[in-house]
Amino acid sequence: MPELPDIEYIVKKITPAVSNRIIKEVSVKQPVVIRMIIPGAVTEILPGKHIISVQRHGPFLLFRMDTLDLVIHFMLEGRISIQYDKKSMKSTCLSIILDNGIFMHFSDRRLMMKIYVTEKNSYDKIPGFDTQGIDIMSNDFTLEYFLKCMEKKSCQVRVFLLDQSVLSAIGNAYADEILYNAGINPRKKIDDLDKKDKNGLFKSIRDVMQWGICEVEKANQPVEIKVRDHMKVRGHAGKPCIACSTIIRKIAVYGFDSYYCPGCQPVPENYFIQWK
């Protein structure tokens, strides 16, 4: 799924093309992805609306308009593309045509993407929107806040990183990269982290996300392309670690695939069963 660095890139890339534009026409190919929180059909309500700005809110892409808001939750394989003609991907679900000739195509071959049309600044009926925790790229994300969030936690550290009600917002790919950067095994529990681990993890969150934002922007790909070439462990199972040459492993952590280096992120000794 598009993660924070991907959505930051999307916002920066499409803002010049779509901000301060008027929607001329809307075409729906897969109505199953549409969530109308206000009465009416999307093809009747959106035309004529003025797009004021595009923003990221956690994992959501938010189009602020004059009288309503359009909220996109990409889910697993949702994509957005910007074109100057009607040509779209086979999996296109919704197309929006602007007054400058731009076509915004929203696609998802699995039809898991959610496209919400809601009243302006009204998000309580969008699952996960109002319950996002502190934005990890904001000034509100401090070491003090981070340490307080970890108090009385006993879950695995990777599970903690993915809790968007606490930290907004880390996805699977960057959770692996953050833990690799911090040298912490994904199965290690929060209450087994010492002060050095916690301080290092906090620093890694900001450093890795900023690194991801820079790498995605440097790749300069079309917004529908998911950039992952810069990843150091994610997707590299069976390959040697670039730091220590240990073979990277893929494991399951709370039902999600996780990649780590056994050399750089060793399993704590007390996690092994003492058969004696």
C-alpha positions, 0 to 999 in steps of 0.5 A: 500500500502507499505509505507515508513517504509515497503519499507525501510524494503524491501530494507534492507531485499532484498539487500544482495540477489539481489545486484551484481547479474545478471538477468538470466530469466524473466517471465511475467504473467500480461503484463498490469503492465509493462511500457516499456519506452525504446524499446523492450520486458522486457523478452528480455531486462532484462536478462543479466543485472547486478543489482548494488543496490536497493534503495527507492525513495519516494514510489518507489523501484528502482533497479539500473542496469549497463545500465538501471533502473527498477522502481517499484510503488507498488500502493494499493496492489503491493507486492514483494517476494523473493523465492528460487524456482518457487513457486509464489503467484496466483497474480504474475505479473512478475518473475525475476530469478537471477544467484544465484537461487533467484526468485523475484516475483512481484504480485498485485491481482488488477493489479494496480502496475506499473513496469517501465523499463527506461534508466539509471537515466532517470525518467521524464516519470515515473509519480510522480518520479521526482516531489517528495518533500524533503525526510522526512528521510533526513537531508534536511527535517528541521523545517525551510523547513517544516514551509515554506511549510505550508505558505499560505496553507489552506487545511486540515492538513491530505491532506497536509501530503499526498502531495508527491510533498511537503513531500516524502513520507507519506501514509494513514496509517502513516498520521493517526499515525502522527496526532494521535501522534501530537494530531491534528484532521485530518480535522483541517486546516493548517491555524488554526494550531498555532506554537506549533501545527506546531512544534509538527507535524514536530517532530511527522513526524520524530518520527513516521516514525522512530518508524514505521521503527523500528517496521516493522524491529522488526516484521521480516516478509517476505517482502510480508507481510504488517506489521500493528500490531503496529498501534495505531489508523489506522484500529482500528475504534470502539476500545478504544484509548490506551491513553484515552479509547475514541472510535476511529472513522473512517471518510472520509477526501478528499475521503480517510479513516482516523482514529482518536481519538476524545479524543486525537484529538478533533475537533476545536470548531469553526468547529461546526455550531453555529445554533443560 
